[in-house]
Amino acid sequence: MASTATHTESTPRFNGNGTMPTLPVPNRSGRELVGELARYLGAISILLVGAVHAQQYYDAYFYIVPTIGTLFLLSFVGAAVAGVVLFAPVRLLGRRIGDLILALAALGAIGIALGTLVSLLVSEYTPLFGFMESGYRLAIVLTLLFDGLTTAFLGLFLLIIAPQLIHPVNKKWRTR
């Protein structure tokens, strides 16, 4: 049959020494793995910050509130952009430029998280753009949680990649 794979097409190819070839796996330190984990957890956290703001904008009718509604929408859009960039494989552009893009996205996400956190805390005690929050309903608790997690995870990520961005190591001169 022409559509059936032949024996040579379906059997794995072996190297001359009898082993199967494998894909190269980058050698990563524990520090780099922690950085990657922090990056992805921070990306999830900022996306959840955006999701809470989108839910409040549309379902809790914050789009009616002047200025605050617009800020909720902008927070959602900014969180979505930062989260998508943090998940994107930008290091395929090169390690240095990829890390720079990730650092900028992480700084943007931290700015969004801290901005919403501070704004929420201020609006608990005094009117902010004519709006004052009262009580700790679920959306407020989730916002506080995800703002804190975003800041912590992406702060750790930045601490891990910042030395490489500030002081790039020339591997040719590096000795062990």
Backbone hydrogen bonds in HBPLUS format (Angstrom, degrees):
<---DONOR---> <-ACCEPTOR-->    atom                        ^
c    i                          cat <-CA-CA->   ^        H-A-AA   ^      H-
h    n   atom  resd res      DA  || num        DHA   H-A  angle D-A-AA Bond
n    s   type  num  typ     dist DA aas  dist angle  dist       angle   num
A0009-GLU N   A0006-THR O   3.13 MM   3  5.27 127.1  2.43  98.7 112.4     1
A0010-SER N   A0006-THR O   3.12 MM   4  6.33 146.0  2.24 153.2 162.0     2
A0011-THR N   A0007-HIS O   3.21 MM   4  6.17 135.3  2.43 143.9 152.3     3
A0015-ASN N   A0019-THR O   2.63 MM   4  5.38 177.8  1.63 164.3 165.1     4
A0018-GLY N   A0015-ASN O   3.12 MM   3  5.48 161.7  2.15 118.8 119.4     5
A0033-LEU N   A0029-SER O   3.09 MM   4  6.44 156.6  2.14 150.2 156.7     6
A0034-VAL N   A0030-GLY O   2.94 MM   4  6.16 157.0  1.99 148.7 154.7     7
A0035-GLY N   A0031-ARG O   2.97 MM   4  6.20 152.5  2.05 142.5 150.5     8
A0036-GLU N   A0032-GLU O   2.91 MM   4  6.21 154.3  1.98 148.3 154.6     9
A0037-LEU N   A0033-LEU O   2.93 MM   4  6.16 162.3  1.97 149.6 154.5    10
A0038-ALA N   A0034-VAL O   2.87 MM   4  6.06 161.3  1.91 149.8 155.1    11
A0039-ARG N   A0035-GLY O   2.87 MM   4  6.07 151.2  1.96 143.5 152.0    12
A0040-TYR N   A0036-GLU O   3.02 MM   4  6.31 165.9  2.04 155.5 157.0    13
A0041-LEU N   A0037-LEU O   2.92 MM   4  6.08 162.3  1.95 153.4 158.9    14
A0042-GLY N   A0038-ALA O   2.84 MM   4  5.83 152.0  1.92 142.4 150.6    15
A0043-ALA N   A0039-ARG O   2.89 MM   4  6.13 146.2  2.01 142.8 152.6    16
A0044-ILE N   A0040-TYR O   3.00 MM   4  6.25 158.1  2.05 145.3 150.3    17
A0045-SER N   A0041-LEU O   2.95 MM   4  6.15 157.7  2.00 143.0 149.7    18
A0046-ILE N   A0042-GLY O   2.92 MM   4  6.16 161.2  1.95 151.2 154.9    19
A0047-LEU N   A0043-ALA O   3.04 MM   4  6.19 152.8  2.12 144.5 152.2    20
A0048-LEU N   A0044-ILE O   2.97 MM   4  6.23 145.0  2.09 145.2 155.0    21
A0049-VAL N   A0045-SER O   2.94 MM   4  6.30 145.3  2.06 144.2 154.2    22
A0050-GLY N   A0046-ILE O   3.02 MM   4  6.29 160.0  2.06 145.3 149.7    23
A0051-ALA N   A0047-LEU O   2.87 MM   4  6.13 147.3  1.98 138.9 148.7    24
A0052-VAL N   A0048-LEU O   2.95 MM   4  6.16 157.9  2.00 148.7 152.9    25
A0053-HIS N   A0049-VAL O   3.10 MM   4  6.39 159.5  2.15 147.9 153.5    26
A0054-ALA N   A0050-GLY O   2.85 MM   4  6.09 153.4  1.92 149.3 157.0    27
A0055-GLN N   A0051-ALA O   2.91 MM   4  6.09 161.0  1.95 148.4 153.5    28
A0056-GLN N   A0052-VAL O   2.96 MM   4  6.17 160.1  2.00 148.1 153.5    29
A0057-TYR N   A0053-HIS O   2.87 MM   4  5.97 149.9  1.96 142.0 150.7    30
A0058-TYR N   A0054-ALA O   2.95 MM   4  6.14 169.0  1.97 155.7 157.2    31
A0059-ASP N   A0055-GLN O   2.74 MM   4  5.39 144.0  1.86 142.3 153.6    32
A0062-PHE N   A0056-GLN O   3.23 MM   6  6.05 158.3  2.28 146.7 147.1    33
A0064-ILE N   A0061-TYR O   3.28 MM   3  5.90 166.7  2.30 112.4 116.4    34
A0065-VAL N   A0062-PHE O   3.09 MM   3  5.29 136.4  2.29 103.5 114.4    35
A0069-GLY N   A0065-VAL O   2.88 MM   4  5.13 152.9  1.95 143.0 148.3    36
A0068-ILE N   A0066-PRO O   2.65 MM   2  5.58 142.6  1.78 109.9  96.9    37
A0071-LEU N   A0067-THR O   2.93 MM   4  6.18 154.9  1.99 150.8 158.2    38
A0072-PHE N   A0068-ILE O   2.89 MM   4  6.17 148.4  1.99 149.6 158.1    39
A0073-LEU N   A0069-GLY O   3.06 MM   4  6.36 159.4  2.11 149.5 154.4    40
A0074-LEU N   A0070-THR O   2.91 MM   4  6.17 160.9  1.94 149.9 155.4    41
A0075-SER N   A0071-LEU O   2.86 MM   4  5.96 149.9  1.95 141.8 150.2    42
A0076-PHE N   A0072-PHE O   3.00 MM   4  6.25 154.9  2.06 146.1 152.5    43
A0077-VAL N   A0073-LEU O   3.00 MM   4  6.30 166.0  2.02 154.0 156.9    44
A0078-GLY N   A0074-LEU O   2.85 MM   4  5.94 168.8  1.86 150.7 154.5    45
A0079-ALA N   A0075-SER O   2.89 MM   4  5.88 158.6  1.93 145.1 151.5    46
A0080-ALA N   A0076-PHE O   2.96 MM   4  6.11 153.3  2.03 146.2 153.6    47
A0081-VAL N   A0077-VAL O   3.00 MM   4  6.26 163.0  2.03 153.0 157.0    48
A0082-ALA N   A0078-GLY O   2.95 MM   4  6.12 172.7  1.95 152.9 155.2    49
A0083-GLY N   A0079-ALA O   2.88 MM   4  5.88 161.4  1.91 144.9 150.8    50
A0084-VAL N   A0080-ALA O   2.95 MM   4  6.06 161.2  1.99 148.8 153.6    51
A0085-VAL N   A0081-VAL O   3.01 MM   4  6.21 165.3  2.04 154.2 158.2    52
A0086-LEU N   A0082-ALA O   2.95 MM   4  6.15 155.6  2.01 148.2 155.2    53
A0087-PHE N   A0083-GLY O   3.11 MM   4  6.34 134.6  2.33 139.1 150.4    54
A0087-PHE N   A0084-VAL O   3.16 MM   3  5.14 131.5  2.41  95.3 108.3    55
A0088-ALA N   A0084-VAL O   2.92 MM   4  6.06 131.3  2.17 143.1 157.1    56
A0088-ALA N   A0085-VAL O   3.17 MM   3  4.96 131.3  2.42  91.8 105.0    57
A0092-LEU N   A0089-PRO O   3.16 MM   3  6.02 167.5  2.17 121.9 125.3    58
A0093-LEU N   A0090-VAL O   3.04 MM   3  5.71 164.7  2.07 116.7 121.6    59
A0094-GLY N   A0091-ARG O   3.03 MM   3  5.14 159.9  2.07 105.6 111.5    60
A0098-GLY N   A0094-GLY O   2.81 MM   4  5.66 153.5  1.87 149.7 158.7    61
A0099-ASP N   A0095-ARG O   2.85 MM   4  5.93 159.7  1.89 146.9 152.3    62
A0100-LEU N   A0096-ARG O   2.99 MM   4  6.19 149.3  2.09 142.0 150.8    63
A0101-ILE N   A0097-ILE O   2.96 MM   4  6.21 159.2  2.00 148.4 153.1    64
A0102-LEU N   A0098-GLY O   2.91 MM   4  6.16 162.5  1.94 150.4 155.7    65
A0103-ALA N   A0099-ASP O   2.81 MM   4  5.94 153.0  1.88 143.8 151.4    66
A0104-LEU N   A0100-LEU O   2.99 MM   4  6.24 158.4  2.04 148.2 153.4    67
A0105-ALA N   A0101-ILE O   2.95 MM   4  6.21 157.1  2.01 149.3 155.9    68
A0106-ALA N   A0102-LEU O   2.81 MM   4  5.99 155.0  1.87 147.4 154.8    69
A0107-LEU N   A0103-ALA O   2.86 MM   4  6.07 158.3  1.91 148.1 154.0    70
A0108-GLY N   A0104-LEU O   2.93 MM   4  6.11 155.7  1.99 143.8 150.7    71
A0109-ALA N   A0105-ALA O   2.88 MM   4  6.10 157.0  1.93 146.8 153.1    72
A0110-ILE N   A0106-ALA O   2.88 MM   4  6.09 158.2  1.93 149.8 155.7    73
A0111-GLY N   A0107-LEU O   2.89 MM   4  6.07 154.3  1.96 144.4 151.9    74
A0112-ILE N   A0108-GLY O   2.93 MM   4  6.23 153.3  2.00 147.5 154.4    75
A0113-ALA N   A0109-ALA O   2.89 MM   4  6.11 167.6  1.91 150.8 154.4    76
A0114-LEU N   A0110-ILE O   2.80 MM   4  5.93 172.0  1.81 155.8 158.3    77
A0115-GLY N   A0111-GLY O   2.87 MM   4  5.78 150.8  1.96 137.6 146.8    78
A0116-THR N   A0112-ILE O   2.91 MM   4  6.12 161.6  1.95 153.1 157.0    79
A0117-LEU N   A0113-ALA O   2.93 MM   4  6.05 154.1  2.00 144.7 152.9    80
A0118-VAL N   A0114-LEU O   2.89 MM   4  5.98 172.4  1.90 151.7 153.5    81
A0119-SER N   A0115-GLY O   2.97 MM   4  6.00 160.4  2.01 142.1 148.5    82
A0120-LEU N   A0116-THR O   2.90 MM   4  5.92 156.4  1.95 142.1 148.5    83
A0121-LEU N   A0117-LEU O   2.99 MM   4  6.24 163.1  2.02 150.5 155.0    84
A0122-VAL N   A0118-VAL O   2.86 MM   4  6.06 158.4  1.91 152.7 158.9    85
A0123-SER N   A0119-SER O   2.91 MM   4  6.05 159.8  1.95 146.7 152.4    86
A0124-GLU N   A0121-LEU O   3.30 MM   3  5.20 147.4  2.41  94.5 103.9    87
A0125-TYR N   A0122-VAL O   3.08 MM   3  5.63 146.1  2.20 112.8 121.1    88
A0126-THR N   A0122-VAL O   2.95 MM   4  6.01 151.5  2.03 159.5 168.8    89
A0133-GLU N   A0123-SER O   2.81 MM  10  5.36 145.4  1.93 124.5 135.1    90
A0128-LEU N   A0131-PHE O   2.71 MM   3  5.13 171.4  1.71 145.8 145.1    91
A0131-PHE N   A0128-LEU O   3.03 MM   3  5.13 157.2  2.08 105.6 112.9    92
A0140-ILE N   A0137-ARG O   3.04 MM   3  5.51 126.1  2.34 111.2 124.4    93
A0141-VAL N   A0137-ARG O   3.13 MM   4  6.46 161.8  2.17 156.6 162.2    94
A0142-LEU N   A0138-LEU O   2.87 MM   4  6.09 165.6  1.90 159.6 163.4    95
A0143-THR N   A0139-ALA O   2.97 MM   4  6.06 152.3  2.05 137.6 145.5    96
A0144-LEU N   A0140-ILE O   2.92 MM   4  6.16 164.7  1.94 152.1 155.8    97
A0145-LEU N   A0141-VAL O   2.94 MM   4  6.14 160.7  1.98 148.8 154.4    98
A0146-PHE N   A0142-LEU O   2.85 MM   4  5.99 177.8  1.85 156.8 157.5    99
A0147-ASP N   A0143-THR O   2.84 MM   4  5.81 155.6  1.90 149.2 156.2   100
A0148-GLY N   A0144-LEU O   3.10 MM   4  6.16 159.6  2.14 141.4 147.0   101
A0149-LEU N   A0145-LEU O   2.93 MM   4  6.20 160.6  1.97 152.3 158.3   102
A0150-THR N   A0146-PHE O   2.89 MM   4  5.88 160.0  1.93 142.0 147.8   103
A0151-THR N   A0147-ASP O   3.08 MM   4  6.22 165.7  2.10 146.8 150.5   104
A0152-ALA N   A0148-GLY O   2.96 MM   4  6.14 162.3  1.99 149.5 154.7   105
A0153-PHE N   A0149-LEU O   2.86 MM   4  5.92 173.6  1.86 157.0 158.6   106
A0154-LEU N   A0150-THR O   2.99 MM   4  5.88 163.1  2.01 148.1 153.4   107
A0155-GLY N   A0151-THR O   2.89 MM   4  5.62 139.1  2.06 131.7 143.2   108
A0156-LEU N   A0152-ALA O   3.02 MM   4  6.19 156.4  2.08 145.5 151.0   109
A0157-PHE N   A0153-PHE O   2.96 MM   4  6.26 157.1  2.02 145.0 151.9   110
A0158-LEU N   A0154-LEU O   2.92 MM   4  6.08 158.0  1.97 141.7 146.9   111
A0159-LEU N   A0155-GLY O   2.96 MM   4  6.22 153.4  2.03 145.2 152.8   112
A0160-ILE N   A0156-LEU O   3.06 MM   4  6.33 142.5  2.21 146.0 155.7   113
A0160-ILE N   A0157-PHE O   3.18 MM   3  5.24 126.8  2.47  94.9 108.4   114
A0161-ILE N   A0157-PHE O   3.02 MM   4  6.36 158.6  2.07 153.4 158.8   115
A0162-ALA N   A0158-LEU O   2.79 MM   4  5.46 148.3  1.89 148.6 155.1   116
A0164-GLN N   A0161-ILE O   3.17 MM   3  5.54 124.6  2.49 107.4 120.4   117
A0165-LEU N   A0161-ILE O   3.22 MM   4  6.54 143.1  2.36 146.9 157.7   118
A0165-LEU N   A0162-ALA O   2.98 MM   3  5.05 124.5  2.30 100.2 115.3   119
A0166-ILE N   A0162-ALA O   2.85 MM   4  6.02 159.5  1.89 164.2 170.0   120
A0167-HIS N   A0163-PRO O   2.87 MM   4  5.69 163.6  1.90 142.9 148.5   121
A0173-TRP N   A0170-ASN O   3.15 MM   3  5.82 138.4  2.33 116.3 124.5   122
